[in-house]
């Protein structure tokens, strides 16, 4: 059974930091690109960051470049999102996903991040 379980969300003040984790099981983690998406109320889900299955390539949305860092630990089958200098506009539900051959195959259940001003 495939599972992606996000954790680490919460309430933080503007300028603060959070580290999200996505622990996975049930699929061959080290052959999947992993991504973080987010969805704010009334807005479509947007891609935040992606890391290749090797960990050697990362991509970020312009809105988070320089503030967020995606990483992965293939031995632990876990991906992370370090979020610094958080802004109120970062408030959203954050989801991790696993992709292969440019197709998203798996989603987590999401974790809420709320940034107060």
FILOFI-805953 format. One record per residue (C-alpha): residue in three letters; x, y, z. Coordinates in steps of 0.1 Angstrom, whole numbers. Example, Ala and Ser with C-alpha at 12.3 -4.5 7.8 and 13.67 -1.06 7.14 Angstrom:
% FILOFI-805953
<r residuo="ALA" x="123" y="-45" z="78"/>
<r residuo="SER" x="137" y="-11" z="71"/>
//
This chain:
% FILOFI-805953
<r residuo="UNK" x="0" y="0" z="0"/>
<r residuo="UNK" x="14" y="33" z="-11"/>
<r residuo="UNK" x="16" y="60" z="16"/>
<r residuo="UNK" x="28" y="96" z="16"/>
<r residuo="UNK" x="25" y="112" z="50"/>
<r residuo="UNK" x="32" y="149" z="54"/>
<r residuo="UNK" x="41" y="165" z="88"/>
<r residuo="UNK" x="56" y="196" z="102"/>
<r residuo="UNK" x="29" y="221" z="93"/>
<r residuo="UNK" x="16" y="246" z="118"/>
<r residuo="UNK" x="11" y="282" z="127"/>
<r residuo="UNK" x="41" y="305" z="125"/>
<r residuo="UNK" x="47" y="343" z="125"/>
<r residuo="UNK" x="58" y="361" z="94"/>
<r residuo="UNK" x="95" y="357" z="90"/>
<r residuo="UNK" x="96" y="324" z="107"/>
<r residuo="UNK" x="106" y="290" z="95"/>
<r residuo="UNK" x="90" y="255" z="92"/>
<r residuo="UNK" x="104" y="222" z="80"/>
<r residuo="UNK" x="79" y="199" z="63"/>
<r residuo="UNK" x="85" y="162" z="60"/>
<r residuo="UNK" x="69" y="136" z="37"/>
<r residuo="UNK" x="75" y="101" z="48"/>
<r residuo="UNK" x="67" y="75" z="21"/>
<r residuo="UNK" x="63" y="38" z="18"/>
<r residuo="UNK" x="50" y="12" z="-6"/>
<r residuo="UNK" x="68" y="23" z="-38"/>
<r residuo="UNK" x="104" y="26" z="-49"/>
<r residuo="UNK" x="111" y="60" z="-36"/>
<r residuo="UNK" x="146" y="64" z="-51"/>
<r residuo="UNK" x="132" y="61" z="-86"/>
<r residuo="UNK" x="106" y="89" z="-83"/>
<r residuo="UNK" x="109" y="126" z="-86"/>
<r residuo="UNK" x="94" y="142" z="-56"/>
<r residuo="UNK" x="75" y="175" z="-54"/>
<r residuo="UNK" x="58" y="198" z="-30"/>
<r residuo="UNK" x="26" y="216" z="-41"/>
<r residuo="UNK" x="4" y="240" z="-22"/>
<r residuo="UNK" x="-32" y="251" z="-24"/>
<r residuo="UNK" x="-45" y="282" z="-7"/>
<r residuo="UNK" x="-83" y="287" z="-2"/>
<r residuo="UNK" x="-100" y="296" z="-35"/>
<r residuo="UNK" x="-69" y="291" z="-55"/>
<r residuo="UNK" x="-56" y="263" z="-77"/>
<r residuo="UNK" x="-29" y="239" z="-65"/>
<r residuo="UNK" x="5" y="252" z="-75"/>
<r residuo="UNK" x="39" y="236" z="-78"/>
<r residuo="UNK" x="63" y="248" z="-51"/>
<r residuo="UNK" x="94" y="227" z="-56"/>
<r residuo="UNK" x="107" y="195" z="-73"/>
<r residuo="UNK" x="137" y="173" z="-67"/>
<r residuo="UNK" x="149" y="147" z="-91"/>
<r residuo="UNK" x="150" y="110" z="-80"/>
<r residuo="UNK" x="188" y="113" z="-77"/>
<r residuo="UNK" x="186" y="145" z="-57"/>
<r residuo="UNK" x="209" y="162" z="-81"/>
<r residuo="UNK" x="184" y="186" z="-97"/>
<r residuo="UNK" x="159" y="209" z="-81"/>
<r residuo="UNK" x="134" y="234" z="-93"/>
<r residuo="UNK" x="114" y="261" z="-75"/>
<r residuo="UNK" x="85" y="284" z="-81"/>
<r residuo="UNK" x="97" y="320" z="-85"/>
<r residuo="UNK" x="77" y="330" z="-54"/>
<r residuo="UNK" x="98" y="307" z="-31"/>
<r residuo="UNK" x="133" y="309" z="-46"/>
<r residuo="UNK" x="159" y="318" z="-21"/>
<r residuo="UNK" x="135" y="310" z="8"/>
<r residuo="UNK" x="126" y="273" z="4"/>
<r residuo="UNK" x="148" y="243" z="0"/>
<r residuo="UNK" x="137" y="209" z="-11"/>
<r residuo="UNK" x="158" y="178" z="-2"/>
<r residuo="UNK" x="154" y="141" z="1"/>
<r residuo="UNK" x="169" y="112" z="20"/>
<r residuo="UNK" x="165" y="81" z="-2"/>
<r residuo="UNK" x="176" y="58" z="26"/>
<r residuo="UNK" x="147" y="71" z="47"/>
<r residuo="UNK" x="123" y="74" z="17"/>
<r residuo="UNK" x="115" y="109" z="29"/>
<r residuo="UNK" x="115" y="143" z="13"/>
<r residuo="UNK" x="117" y="176" z="30"/>
<r residuo="UNK" x="108" y="212" z="25"/>
<r residuo="UNK" x="127" y="238" z="45"/>
<r residuo="UNK" x="107" y="270" z="45"/>
<r residuo="UNK" x="124" y="302" z="57"/>
<r residuo="UNK" x="114" y="338" z="58"/>
<r residuo="UNK" x="78" y="328" z="56"/>
<r residuo="UNK" x="52" y="353" z="44"/>
<r residuo="UNK" x="14" y="354" z="50"/>
<r residuo="UNK" x="10" y="345" z="13"/>
<r residuo="UNK" x="27" y="312" z="19"/>
<r residuo="UNK" x="-4" y="301" z="39"/>
<r residuo="UNK" x="-18" y="270" z="23"/>
<r residuo="UNK" x="-22" y="233" z="25"/>
<r residuo="UNK" x="11" y="217" z="14"/>
<r residuo="UNK" x="11" y="184" z="-4"/>
<r residuo="UNK" x="39" y="161" z="-14"/>
<r residuo="UNK" x="37" y="140" z="-46"/>
<r residuo="UNK" x="57" y="114" z="-63"/>
<r residuo="UNK" x="62" y="114" z="-101"/>
<r residuo="UNK" x="77" y="90" z="-127"/>
<r residuo="UNK" x="80" y="98" z="-164"/>
<r residuo="UNK" x="66" y="132" z="-158"/>
<r residuo="UNK" x="33" y="118" z="-145"/>
<r residuo="UNK" x="22" y="124" z="-109"/>
<r residuo="UNK" x="13" y="90" z="-95"/>
<r residuo="UNK" x="10" y="96" z="-58"/>
<r residuo="UNK" x="-2" y="123" z="-35"/>
<r residuo="UNK" x="-1" y="128" z="3"/>
<r residuo="UNK" x="-30" y="140" z="23"/>
<r residuo="UNK" x="-16" y="175" z="30"/>
<r residuo="UNK" x="-4" y="195" z="59"/>
<r residuo="UNK" x="-17" y="230" z="68"/>
<r residuo="UNK" x="8" y="259" z="70"/>
<r residuo="UNK" x="-5" y="292" z="84"/>
<r residuo="UNK" x="17" y="323" z="85"/>
<r residuo="UNK" x="4" y="352" z="106"/>
<r residuo="UNK" x="13" y="388" z="98"/>
//
